[in-house]
Amino acid sequence: EVGSVGADRGDQRDRRPTQAQRRKNLKRVLLRPIGTDVIASETMGSIRRAEAWFVKIACTLVFVRSNSLDPFLGYFSKHLTPSLVYEVVNKLNIPNLGFNLVQFTRHKLLMNHSYLTYNLLLRSLCQSNLHNAARLVYDWMRCDGQIPDNWLLGFLVSSYALVGRFDVSKELLADFQCNNFGVNAVVYNHLFNVLIRQNKVVDAVVLFRELVRLRYCPVTYTVNILMRGLCRAGEINEAFKLLEDLRSFGCLPDVITYNTLIHGLCQISEVDRARSWLREVCLNREFTPDVVSYTTIISGYCRLSRMEEGTLLFDEMIRSGTAPNTFTFNALIDGFGKLGDMASALAMFEKMLVHGCPPDVASFTSLINGYFRVGQVHQAMEMWHKMNDKNIGASLYTFSVLVCGLCNNNRLHEARQILKLLNESDIVPQPFVYNPVIDGYCKSGNVDEANKIVADMEVNRCKPDKLTYTILIIGHCMKGRMAEAIGIFDKMLAVGCAPDEITVNNLRSCLLKAGMPGEAVRVKEVLGQNLTLGTSSLKKSYCESTNADMPVALLDQRNAIIRQSVSFFSGDYQSIYICIAIPSKFLLIIFEPEVRYTLVNFVELIFHFSWSHSRWFSGHALAVFNHGASQRDAFIEISQLVQSALDGFKAYVLGYPTNTIRNGFSHKISLLFVEL
């Protein structure tokens, strides 16, 4: 019985109409006159309510499923109304189909639509980045006699400005003004903010002055927006010109106006000018500075490490009766901490509590950073524990300060524990927090632990950046794990992280030293393709180059130069210096650094050879070896140097300096390649 039931159901499914049959049935229903078989109790205009829902369903099905609308023209001309069109567009929520429906009804049915329909369609089209279609809909709206209100106008003007269609924004504003409608200040404010965010502050100011000439009466808030944009762009003099013209616009400057200009001056390090101007406007009774005014200048002095001036202004602020806030104290604490003056930083921290300003995460982070700078790791960690005891949540910058400070003091295990706390928090991690720990483990030779940290990064949805991959590649190369280094490079390309010259050059150098010239050339080709093709085709281009061999002509040229250079050697060690000519590229000067070479003599030696050989070569380079370099070591280094020069690199540095620096350069530098 069960089998027979299943068979019956299968037969029923087989008897279901196909899509083509459904469209045919729908067409037959729509073309049939609607009679009394439709049940309804209320009317909706000239169409009964039961018919209205049927019309909406039919309209939706036709526009979604049908390729041709002409067969349904008669039905829609009798039963489709502007209100039903609005409901269909609203329910469809598909801008393209809504556009087609409105276009069809306007052209075929000569239907005028309501403001609600146009408002809905314009917003949905712009939000879907269909601005060309939205421009047509706006024209239809105007032809139907509909005029946008300030809210819709502001939305359209800002939308076109966001996609770089500033010309259309101005056209919409001009069309609105031609009809003697007043544009709300909010519309202009949104437009100016968009332009400033796109670094088009000049266009914003030009438009503003055009509007003023057209007798537009701005408000002070609008002028403040333009001043802020000019200050961010470093155009402080233009901002002061707006201040001079402010009264002619019928506006008066407010405290935000003055604070904006003070902040702009401090941004370009003209703190003294900001201080003098503040004193001037106060004497003229034009402006009474507030806590923001004082704090901005104090922060400017602190960023320039001019703590004495900052402290004096702080005292003046207290005498004037202006109460400092947490930001004021944080600026001073951070300034003292970066100078290593922890006594003054702690004194300011205590004064902060006296003035009733509770310390926040920035206060503790500045103290932690200051202690790390002076090497007082224990005190830094104590401050970290105090911060946790007060239930003050750490910021991403706090974690970064802790990790960097611990890594700089070779306390990698504790830095690793801080990373675990970061992973357990709600803070979105960033690669720059992980990179110091990865670098520390790689430099200590523990690349396996570095790989584990990278795996933790990816588990916590933090993508490694260019520096992360570069650190890993160099770390594996230093351990002689060339296959893993190449694998990391391949992964870097696969995820679309474009390598730069530093990454490629370091990997190429290690590959050449490991006797893998073919891989080195293949890696070099990736850099050239990256510069021309972009990151999207990196993986493809790299895979295509895996079987490529080094060009024979390039190999012959390099080997000839190397053979010529080796003849300059005497015995197992290099002579005082060796000059190697690379045609049309560089002059390589290789000499033995000794203690008697001072930095001045070092530079003089470079320029001496540069001058003596300038008639031969257009550029110069220098390679420095340590005292014990054998002929084989020098041969390998020269091979890398010559290859880099032949490849067209203008500058290349490969070295592993130690803490022992004598006379301006390290004796442990294995290779230095610079363009003079």
C-alpha positions as CSV (number, residue, x, y, z in Angstrom):
1,E,0.0,0.0,0.0
2,V,2.8,2.3,0.9
3,G,4.4,1.6,-2.4
4,S,1.2,2.4,-4.3
5,V,0.8,5.6,-2.4
6,G,4.3,6.7,-3.3
7,A,3.7,5.8,-6.9
8,D,0.5,7.9,-6.9
9,R,2.4,10.8,-5.5
10,G,5.0,10.4,-8.2
11,D,2.3,10.4,-10.9
12,Q,0.9,13.5,-9.4
13,R,4.3,15.2,-9.5
14,D,4.7,14.1,-13.1
15,R,1.3,15.7,-13.9
16,R,2.3,19.1,-12.5
17,P,2.4,21.9,-15.1
18,T,5.8,23.0,-16.4
19,Q,7.0,26.6,-16.2
20,A,6.0,27.2,-19.8
21,Q,2.5,25.8,-19.1
22,R,2.2,28.1,-16.0
23,R,3.1,31.2,-18.0
24,K,0.5,30.1,-20.6
25,N,-2.1,29.7,-18.0
26,L,-1.3,33.0,-16.4
27,K,-1.6,34.7,-19.7
28,R,-5.0,33.1,-20.3
29,V,-6.2,34.3,-16.9
30,L,-5.0,37.8,-17.4
31,L,-6.5,38.1,-20.9
32,R,-9.9,36.8,-19.6
33,P,-12.3,39.5,-18.4
34,I,-12.7,39.6,-14.7
35,G,-16.2,38.8,-13.8
36,T,-18.3,38.3,-10.7
37,D,-16.4,35.1,-9.6
38,V,-13.9,37.4,-7.8
39,I,-15.2,37.7,-4.2
40,A,-14.9,41.2,-2.6
41,S,-16.7,43.3,0.0
42,E,-14.9,46.6,-0.2
43,T,-13.8,48.7,-3.1
44,M,-10.4,50.3,-3.7
45,G,-10.9,53.2,-6.1
46,S,-12.4,51.8,-9.2
47,I,-11.0,48.3,-8.5
48,R,-12.4,46.0,-5.8
49,R,-10.0,44.9,-3.1
50,A,-10.0,41.3,-4.1
51,E,-9.0,42.4,-7.6
52,A,-6.3,44.6,-6.2
53,W,-4.3,41.8,-4.6
54,F,-4.7,39.8,-7.8
55,V,-3.5,42.6,-10.0
56,K,-0.4,43.0,-7.7
57,I,0.4,39.3,-7.9
58,A,-0.1,39.3,-11.6
59,C,2.0,42.3,-12.1
60,T,4.8,40.9,-10.0
61,L,4.8,37.5,-11.8
62,V,4.7,39.1,-15.2
63,F,7.6,41.4,-14.6
64,V,9.7,38.8,-12.9
65,R,8.9,35.8,-15.2
66,S,7.8,37.1,-18.6
67,N,10.1,38.3,-21.4
68,S,7.5,40.2,-23.3
69,L,5.0,42.6,-21.7
70,D,3.0,43.5,-24.8
71,P,0.4,40.7,-24.5
72,F,-0.6,42.0,-21.0
73,L,-0.8,45.6,-22.0
74,G,-4.6,45.6,-22.3
75,Y,-5.1,44.0,-18.9
76,F,-2.7,46.4,-17.1
77,S,-4.2,49.5,-18.8
78,K,-7.6,48.6,-17.2
79,H,-6.6,47.5,-13.8
80,L,-3.1,48.9,-12.9
81,T,-3.1,52.2,-10.9
82,P,-0.2,54.4,-9.5
83,S,-0.9,53.2,-5.9
84,L,-0.7,49.6,-7.0
85,V,2.6,50.3,-8.8
86,Y,4.0,51.8,-5.6
87,E,3.0,48.7,-3.7
88,V,4.6,46.4,-6.3
89,V,7.8,48.4,-6.3
90,N,7.9,48.3,-2.5
91,K,7.3,44.6,-2.3
92,L,9.6,43.7,-5.1
93,N,12.6,45.4,-3.4
94,I,14.6,44.8,-6.6
95,P,15.6,48.2,-8.0
96,N,16.1,47.0,-11.6
97,L,12.6,45.4,-11.8
98,G,11.1,48.5,-10.1
99,F,12.8,50.7,-12.7
100,N,11.4,48.5,-15.5
101,L,7.9,48.6,-14.1
102,V,7.9,52.4,-13.7
103,Q,9.4,52.8,-17.2
104,F,6.8,50.5,-18.7
105,T,3.8,52.2,-17.1
106,R,5.0,55.7,-18.0
107,H,5.8,54.9,-21.7
108,K,3.1,52.3,-22.4
109,L,0.3,53.3,-20.1
110,L,1.1,57.1,-19.9
111,M,0.8,56.8,-16.1
112,N,1.9,59.6,-13.7
113,H,3.4,58.2,-10.5
114,S,3.2,59.5,-7.0
115,Y,5.9,61.1,-5.0
116,L,6.1,58.0,-2.8
117,T,7.0,55.8,-5.8
118,Y,9.7,58.1,-7.0
119,N,11.2,58.6,-3.6
120,L,11.3,54.9,-3.0
121,L,12.8,54.1,-6.4
122,L,15.4,56.8,-6.3
123,R,16.7,55.7,-2.9
124,S,16.8,52.0,-3.8
125,L,18.6,52.7,-7.1
126,C,21.3,54.9,-5.5
127,Q,21.8,52.4,-2.7
128,S,22.4,49.8,-5.4
129,N,24.9,52.0,-7.2
130,L,22.6,52.4,-10.2
131,H,23.1,56.2,-10.5
132,N,22.5,56.4,-14.2
133,A,19.1,54.9,-13.8
134,A,18.4,57.1,-10.8
135,R,19.1,60.2,-13.0
136,L,16.5,59.1,-15.5
137,V,14.0,58.5,-12.7
138,Y,14.6,62.0,-11.4
139,D,13.9,63.4,-14.8
140,W,10.6,61.4,-15.0
141,M,9.8,62.8,-11.6
142,R,10.3,66.3,-12.7
143,C,8.2,65.7,-15.9
144,D,5.4,64.4,-13.7
145,G,5.5,67.7,-11.8
146,Q,6.9,66.2,-8.6
147,I,9.6,68.1,-6.7
148,P,11.9,66.5,-4.2
149,D,11.9,67.7,-0.6
150,N,15.1,68.7,1.1
151,W,15.5,65.2,2.6
152,L,15.4,63.5,-0.8
153,L,17.5,66.2,-2.4
154,G,20.2,65.9,0.3
155,F,20.2,62.1,-0.2
156,L,20.6,62.4,-4.0
157,V,23.3,65.2,-3.8
158,S,25.4,63.2,-1.3
159,S,24.9,59.9,-3.2
160,Y,26.2,61.3,-6.5
161,A,29.1,63.1,-4.7
162,L,30.1,59.8,-3.0
163,V,30.6,58.1,-6.4
164,G,32.5,61.0,-7.8
165,R,29.6,62.5,-9.8
166,F,30.0,66.0,-8.3
167,D,28.7,67.5,-11.6
168,V,25.3,65.8,-11.2
169,S,25.1,67.0,-7.6
170,K,25.5,70.6,-8.8
171,E,22.9,70.0,-11.5
172,L,20.4,68.8,-8.9
173,L,21.0,71.8,-6.7
174,A,20.7,74.2,-9.6
175,D,17.4,72.6,-10.7
176,F,16.0,72.9,-7.2
177,Q,17.1,76.5,-6.9
178,C,15.7,77.5,-10.3
179,N,12.2,76.7,-9.0
180,N,12.7,79.2,-6.1
181,F,12.9,76.5,-3.5
182,G,15.2,77.1,-0.5
183,V,17.8,74.5,0.0
184,N,18.2,73.5,3.6
185,A,21.6,74.0,5.2
186,V,21.7,70.3,6.1
187,V,21.9,69.5,2.4
188,Y,25.0,71.7,1.9
189,N,26.5,70.4,5.1
190,H,26.2,66.8,4.0
191,L,27.6,67.6,0.5
192,F,30.6,69.5,1.9
193,N,31.4,66.7,4.4
194,V,31.4,64.2,1.5
195,L,33.7,66.3,-0.6
196,I,36.1,66.9,2.3
197,R,36.3,63.1,3.0
198,Q,37.2,62.6,-0.7
199,N,40.0,65.2,-0.4
200,K,38.1,67.7,-2.6
201,V,38.0,70.6,-0.1
202,V,39.0,73.0,-2.9
203,D,35.8,72.0,-4.9
204,A,33.8,72.5,-1.7
205,V,35.1,76.0,-1.1
206,V,34.6,77.0,-4.8
207,L,31.0,75.7,-4.6
208,F,30.5,77.6,-1.3
209,R,31.7,80.9,-2.8
210,E,29.5,80.4,-5.9
211,L,26.5,79.9,-3.6
212,V,27.4,83.0,-1.7
213,R,27.5,85.0,-4.9
214,L,24.0,83.6,-5.6
215,R,22.9,85.2,-2.4
216,Y,22.9,82.1,-0.3
217,C,23.0,82.9,3.4
218,P,25.2,80.3,5.1
219,V,25.2,79.4,8.8
220,T,28.3,79.3,11.0
221,Y,28.2,75.5,11.2
222,T,28.6,75.3,7.4
223,V,31.6,77.6,7.5
224,N,33.1,75.5,10.3
225,I,32.9,72.4,8.2
226,L,34.9,74.1,5.4
227,M,37.4,75.4,7.9
228,R,37.9,72.0,9.3
229,G,38.5,70.5,5.8
230,L,41.0,73.2,4.9
231,C,42.9,72.7,8.2
232,R,43.0,68.9,7.5
233,A,44.5,69.6,4.1
234,G,47.1,71.9,5.6
235,E,45.5,75.0,3.9
236,I,45.5,77.0,7.1
237,N,45.8,80.4,5.4
238,E,42.7,79.7,3.3
239,A,40.9,78.8,6.5
240,F,41.9,82.2,8.0
241,K,40.6,83.9,4.9
242,L,37.2,82.3,5.5
243,L,37.3,83.6,9.0
244,E,38.0,87.1,7.7
245,D,35.0,86.8,5.3
246,L,32.7,85.3,7.9
247,R,31.1,88.5,9.0
248,S,30.4,89.5,5.4
249,F,28.4,86.2,5.1
250,G,26.2,87.4,7.9
251,C,27.7,85.0,10.4
252,L,29.6,85.3,13.7
253,P,32.4,82.9,14.7
254,D,31.7,80.7,17.6
255,V,34.0,78.7,19.9
256,I,34.1,75.8,17.4
257,T,35.4,78.2,14.8
258,Y,38.3,79.3,16.9
259,N,39.1,75.8,18.2
260,T,39.1,74.5,14.6
261,L,41.7,77.0,13.6
262,I,43.8,76.4,16.7
263,H,43.7,72.6,16.0
264,G,44.7,73.3,12.4
265,L,47.7,75.3,13.5
266,C,48.8,72.7,15.9
267,Q,48.5,70.0,13.2
268,I,51.2,71.7,11.1
269,S,53.3,72.2,14.2
270,E,52.7,75.9,14.4
271,V,51.9,75.7,18.1
272,D,53.6,79.1,18.9
273,R,51.4,80.8,16.3
274,A,48.3,79.1,17.8
275,R,49.4,80.3,21.3
276,S,49.9,83.9,20.1
277,W,46.7,84.0,18.2
278,L,44.8,82.6,21.2
279,R,46.3,85.3,23.4
280,E,45.4,88.0,20.8
281,V,41.7,87.1,20.4
282,C,41.4,86.8,24.2
283,L,42.8,90.4,24.7
284,N,40.3,91.6,22.0
285,R,37.5,89.9,23.9
286,E,36.5,88.1,20.7
287,F,36.6,84.7,22.3
288,T,36.8,83.0,25.7
289,P,38.9,79.9,25.4
290,D,37.5,76.7,26.8
291,V,39.1,73.4,27.9
292,V,39.3,72.3,24.3
293,S,41.3,75.4,23.3
294,Y,43.9,74.9,26.0
295,T,44.1,71.2,25.6
296,T,44.7,71.4,21.9
297,I,47.7,73.7,22.3
298,I,49.0,71.7,25.3
299,S,48.8,68.5,23.1
300,G,50.7,70.4,20.4
301,Y,53.5,71.2,22.7
302,C,53.6,67.7,24.1
303,R,53.9,66.2,20.6
304,L,56.9,68.4,20.0
305,S,58.4,67.3,23.3
306,R,58.2,70.9,24.6
307,M,56.9,69.9,28.0
308,E,58.0,73.1,29.7
309,E,55.7,75.3,27.5
310,G,52.9,72.7,27.8
311,T,53.2,72.8,31.6
312,L,53.2,76.6,31.8
313,L,50.1,76.7,29.6
314,F,48.5,74.1,31.9
315,D,49.2,76.3,34.9
316,E,47.7,79.3,33.1
317,M,44.7,77.3,32.3
318,I,44.1,76.5,36.0
319,R,44.6,80.2,37.0
320,S,42.0,81.3,34.4
321,G,39.4,79.1,36.1
322,T,39.1,76.6,33.2
323,A,39.0,73.1,34.7
324,P,41.2,70.5,32.8
325,N,39.7,67.3,31.7
326,T,41.0,63.8,31.2
327,F,42.3,64.6,27.7
328,T,44.4,67.4,29.1
329,F,46.1,65.2,31.6
330,N,46.6,62.4,29.2
331,A,48.4,64.7,26.7
332,L,50.9,65.7,29.5
333,I,51.3,62.2,30.8
334,D,52.0,60.9,27.3
335,G,54.5,63.7,26.6
336,F,56.5,63.1,29.8
337,G,56.4,59.3,29.2
338,K,57.8,59.5,25.7
339,L,60.7,61.6,27.1
340,G,61.3,59.1,29.8
341,D,60.5,61.6,32.6
342,M,58.4,59.1,34.6
343,A,58.6,61.2,37.8
344,S,56.8,64.1,36.1
345,A,54.4,61.7,34.4
346,L,53.4,60.1,37.7
347,A,53.1,63.6,39.3
348,M,50.7,64.6,36.6
349,F,48.8,61.3,37.1
350,E,48.4,62.1,40.9
351,K,47.3,65.6,40.1
352,M,44.7,64.2,37.7
353,L,43.1,62.4,40.6
354,V,43.2,65.6,42.8
355,H,41.2,67.5,40.1
356,G,38.6,64.7,40.0
357,C,39.5,63.5,36.5
358,P,39.3,59.7,36.5
359,P,42.2,58.0,34.6
360,D,41.2,56.0,31.5
361,V,42.8,53.5,29.3
362,A,44.9,56.2,27.6
363,S,46.3,57.4,30.9
364,F,47.5,53.9,31.9
365,T,48.7,53.1,28.4
366,S,50.9,56.2,28.3
367,L,52.5,55.3,31.7
368,I,53.1,51.7,30.6
369,N,54.7,52.9,27.4
370,G,56.9,55.3,29.3
371,Y,58.1,52.6,31.7
372,F,59.0,50.4,28.7
373,R,60.9,53.2,27.1
374,V,63.2,53.6,30.1
375,G,63.6,49.8,30.5
376,Q,61.5,49.5,33.7
377,V,59.6,46.4,32.6
378,H,58.6,45.5,36.2
379,Q,56.9,48.9,36.7
380,A,55.2,48.7,33.3
381,M,53.7,45.4,34.2
382,E,52.6,46.7,37.6
383,M,50.8,49.6,36.0
384,W,49.1,47.0,33.7
385,H,47.9,45.0,36.7
386,K,46.6,48.2,38.4
387,M,44.7,49.0,35.2
388,N,43.1,45.6,35.3
389,D,42.3,45.9,39.1
390,K,40.3,49.1,38.3
391,N,38.4,47.2,35.6
392,I,39.6,49.5,32.9
393,G,39.4,47.7,29.6
394,A,42.5,47.7,27.4
395,S,42.5,49.1,23.9
396,L,44.2,47.6,20.9
397,Y,46.9,50.2,21.3
398,T,47.4,49.0,24.9
399,F,48.0,45.5,23.7
400,S,50.4,46.8,21.1
401,V,52.4,48.7,23.6
402,L,52.7,45.7,25.9
403,V,53.7,43.3,23.2
404,C,56.3,45.7,21.7
405,G,57.7,46.5,25.1
406,L,58.0,42.9,26.2
407,C,59.5,41.8,22.8
408,N,62.1,44.6,22.9
409,N,63.2,43.3,26.3
410,N,63.4,39.7,25.1
411,R,60.4,38.5,27.1
412,L,58.7,36.6,24.4
413,H,56.8,34.2,26.6
414,E,55.1,37.0,28.4
415,A,54.3,38.8,25.1
416,R,52.7,35.5,24.0
417,Q,50.5,35.5,27.1
418,I,49.4,39.1,26.3
419,L,48.4,37.9,22.8
420,K,46.3,35.2,24.4
421,L,44.5,37.8,26.5
422,L,43.9,39.8,23.3
423,N,42.4,36.7,21.6
424,E,40.1,36.2,24.5
425,S,38.9,39.9,24.5
426,D,36.2,41.5,22.3
427,I,38.8,43.6,20.5
428,V,39.3,42.9,16.8
429,P,43.0,42.1,16.5
430,Q,45.3,43.6,13.9
431,P,48.6,42.2,12.4
432,F,50.8,45.0,13.8
433,V,50.2,43.6,17.3
434,Y,51.3,40.0,16.4
435,N,54.3,41.0,14.2
436,P,56.7,41.9,17.0
437,V,56.3,38.5,18.6
438,I,56.6,36.7,15.3
439,D,59.7,38.7,14.6
440,G,61.2,37.9,18.0
441,Y,60.7,34.2,17.6
442,C,62.2,34.2,14.1
443,K,65.2,36.1,15.3
444,S,65.7,33.7,18.1
445,G,65.5,30.8,15.6
446,N,62.2,29.4,16.8
447,V,60.3,29.6,13.6
448,D,58.0,26.8,14.6
449,E,56.6,29.0,17.4
450,A,56.3,31.9,15.0
451,N,54.2,29.7,12.7
452,K,51.9,28.8,15.6
453,I,51.3,32.5,16.3
454,V,50.4,33.1,12.6
455,A,48.0,30.1,12.9
456,D,46.5,31.8,16.0
457,M,46.1,35.0,14.0
458,E,44.1,33.3,11.3
459,V,41.9,31.4,13.8
460,N,41.0,34.8,15.3
461,R,40.2,36.1,11.8
462,C,43.3,38.4,11.7
463,K,44.8,38.2,8.2
464,P,48.6,38.4,8.1
465,D,49.9,41.5,6.3
466,K,52.9,42.1,4.1
467,L,55.2,42.6,7.1
468,T,54.1,39.3,8.7
469,Y,54.9,37.3,5.5
470,T,58.2,39.1,5.1
471,I,59.3,38.3,8.7
472,L,58.3,34.6,8.2
473,I,60.1,34.3,4.9
474,I,63.3,35.8,6.3
475,G,63.1,33.7,9.4
476,H,62.8,30.5,7.5
477,C,65.6,31.5,5.1
478,M,67.9,32.1,8.1
479,K,67.2,28.6,9.3
480,G,67.9,27.2,5.8
481,R,64.3,26.1,5.3
482,M,64.1,27.4,1.8
483,A,61.1,25.1,0.8
484,E,59.0,26.5,3.6
485,A,60.1,30.1,2.7
486,I,58.9,29.6,-0.9
487,G,55.7,28.0,0.4
488,I,55.0,31.1,2.5
489,F,55.7,33.3,-0.5
490,D,53.2,31.3,-2.6
491,K,50.6,31.6,0.2
492,M,51.2,35.4,0.2
493,L,50.4,35.5,-3.5
494,A,47.4,33.2,-3.2
495,V,45.7,35.5,-0.7
496,G,46.4,38.6,-2.8
497,C,49.0,40.2,-0.5
498,A,51.3,41.9,-3.0
499,P,55.0,41.6,-2.0
500,D,57.2,44.6,-2.3
501,E,60.9,44.9,-3.2
502,I,62.0,44.3,0.4
503,T,60.3,40.9,0.5
504,V,61.4,39.8,-2.9
505,N,65.0,41.0,-2.6
506,N,65.4,39.2,0.8
507,L,64.0,36.0,-0.6
508,R,66.1,36.2,-3.8
509,S,69.3,36.9,-1.9
510,C,68.7,33.8,0.3
511,L,67.8,31.7,-2.7
512,L,71.0,32.7,-4.5
513,K,73.1,31.9,-1.5
514,A,71.4,28.5,-1.3
515,G,72.3,27.8,-4.9
516,M,68.8,28.2,-6.3
517,P,69.2,30.8,-9.1
518,G,66.1,29.5,-11.0
519,E,63.8,30.1,-8.1
520,A,65.4,33.5,-7.5
521,V,64.6,34.6,-11.1
522,R,61.1,33.3,-10.7
523,V,60.6,35.3,-7.6
524,K,62.0,38.4,-9.3
525,E,59.5,38.0,-12.1
526,V,56.6,38.2,-9.6
527,L,57.7,41.6,-8.5
528,G,57.7,42.9,-12.1
529,Q,54.3,41.4,-12.8
530,N,53.0,42.8,-9.5
531,L,53.9,46.3,-10.6
532,T,52.3,46.0,-14.0
533,L,49.3,43.6,-13.5
534,G,48.3,44.2,-9.9
535,T,47.6,41.8,-7.1
536,S,44.6,40.1,-8.7
537,S,46.8,38.2,-11.1
538,L,49.7,37.5,-8.8
539,K,49.1,33.9,-8.2
540,K,48.4,33.1,-11.8
541,S,51.5,34.9,-13.0
542,Y,53.6,33.3,-10.4
543,C,52.4,29.8,-11.3
544,E,53.0,30.5,-15.0
545,S,56.6,31.4,-14.1
546,T,57.4,28.2,-12.1
547,N,59.0,26.4,-15.1
548,A,60.7,29.5,-16.4
549,D,64.5,29.3,-16.7
550,M,66.9,32.1,-16.3
551,P,67.6,33.7,-19.7
552,V,70.8,32.5,-21.2
553,A,72.0,36.0,-22.2
554,L,71.5,37.2,-18.7
555,L,73.3,34.2,-17.2
556,D,76.3,34.7,-19.6
557,Q,76.5,38.4,-18.8
558,R,76.4,37.8,-15.1
559,N,78.9,35.0,-15.1
560,A,81.3,37.0,-17.3
561,I,81.2,39.9,-14.8
562,I,81.7,37.6,-11.8
563,R,84.7,35.8,-13.5
564,Q,86.2,39.2,-14.2
565,S,85.7,40.3,-10.6
566,V,87.2,37.2,-9.1
567,S,90.5,38.0,-10.8
568,F,90.9,41.0,-8.5
569,F,91.2,38.7,-5.5
570,S,94.5,37.7,-4.1
571,G,94.6,34.4,-2.1
572,D,91.6,33.6,0.1
573,Y,90.8,37.1,1.1
574,Q,89.9,40.2,-0.8
575,S,92.3,43.1,-1.3
576,I,91.7,46.6,0.1
577,Y,89.1,47.3,-2.6
578,I,87.8,45.9,-5.8
579,C,86.1,47.8,-8.6
580,I,83.6,46.0,-10.8
581,A,82.2,47.6,-13.9
582,I,78.6,46.7,-14.7
583,P,77.7,48.2,-18.1
584,S,75.3,51.1,-18.0
585,K,74.2,50.2,-14.5
586,F,76.5,50.5,-11.5
587,L,80.1,50.6,-10.3
588,L,80.6,48.2,-7.5
589,I,83.3,49.2,-5.0
590,I,84.2,46.4,-2.6
591,F,86.7,47.2,0.1
592,E,87.8,45.9,3.5
593,P,86.4,48.0,6.3
594,E,88.8,48.6,9.1
595,V,88.6,50.5,12.4
596,R,90.7,53.4,11.0
597,Y,87.8,54.3,8.7
598,T,85.7,57.0,10.3
599,L,82.3,57.8,8.9
600,V,83.7,60.9,7.2
601,N,86.4,58.9,5.5
602,F,83.9,56.3,4.6
603,V,81.8,58.8,2.7
604,E,84.9,60.5,1.2
605,L,86.0,57.1,-0.1
606,I,82.7,56.5,-1.8
607,F,82.7,59.9,-3.5
608,H,86.4,59.5,-4.5
609,F,85.6,56.4,-6.5
610,S,82.4,57.9,-7.7
611,W,84.3,60.9,-9.1
612,S,87.1,58.9,-10.6
613,H,84.8,56.6,-12.5
614,S,82.0,59.0,-13.3
615,R,83.0,59.1,-16.9
616,W,82.3,55.4,-17.3
617,F,79.1,54.8,-15.3
618,S,75.8,56.5,-14.6
619,G,75.4,55.0,-11.1
620,H,77.4,53.6,-8.3
621,A,77.1,51.0,-5.6
622,L,79.1,49.8,-2.6
623,A,79.6,46.4,-1.1
624,V,81.2,46.0,2.3
625,F,82.5,42.6,3.6
626,N,83.8,41.8,7.1
627,H,87.4,41.0,7.8
628,G,87.2,37.2,7.5
629,A,85.3,37.0,4.2
630,S,86.6,34.2,2.1
631,Q,86.8,34.2,-1.7
632,R,83.8,31.9,-1.8
633,D,81.8,34.3,0.5
634,A,82.7,37.3,-1.6
635,F,81.9,35.4,-4.8
636,I,78.4,34.6,-3.5
637,E,77.8,38.2,-2.4
638,I,79.1,39.6,-5.6
639,S,76.8,37.3,-7.6
640,Q,73.8,38.6,-5.7
641,L,74.9,42.2,-6.1
642,V,75.6,41.9,-9.8
643,Q,72.3,40.1,-10.4
644,S,70.4,42.9,-8.6
645,A,72.2,45.5,-10.6
646,L,71.5,43.7,-13.9
647,D,67.8,43.4,-12.9
648,G,67.7,47.2,-12.6
649,F,67.3,47.7,-8.9
650,K,68.4,51.2,-7.9
651,A,69.0,50.4,-4.2
652,Y,69.3,47.2,-2.2
653,V,70.3,46.6,1.4
654,L,71.1,43.2,2.9
655,G,72.7,43.1,6.3
656,Y,72.6,41.7,9.7
657,P,74.0,44.4,12.0
658,T,74.8,43.6,15.6
659,N,74.7,45.9,18.6
660,T,78.5,46.6,18.1
661,I,78.6,49.7,15.9
662,R,82.0,51.2,15.3
663,N,82.8,54.4,13.4
664,G,79.4,54.8,11.9
665,F,78.8,51.3,10.5
666,S,78.7,47.8,11.7
667,H,81.5,45.4,11.0
668,K,78.9,42.6,10.7
669,I,77.2,44.1,7.7
670,S,77.7,41.5,4.9
671,L,76.4,43.5,2.0
672,L,75.4,47.1,1.4
673,F,74.1,48.2,-2.0
674,V,73.2,51.8,-2.4
675,E,72.8,54.3,-5.2
676,L,74.7,57.6,-4.7
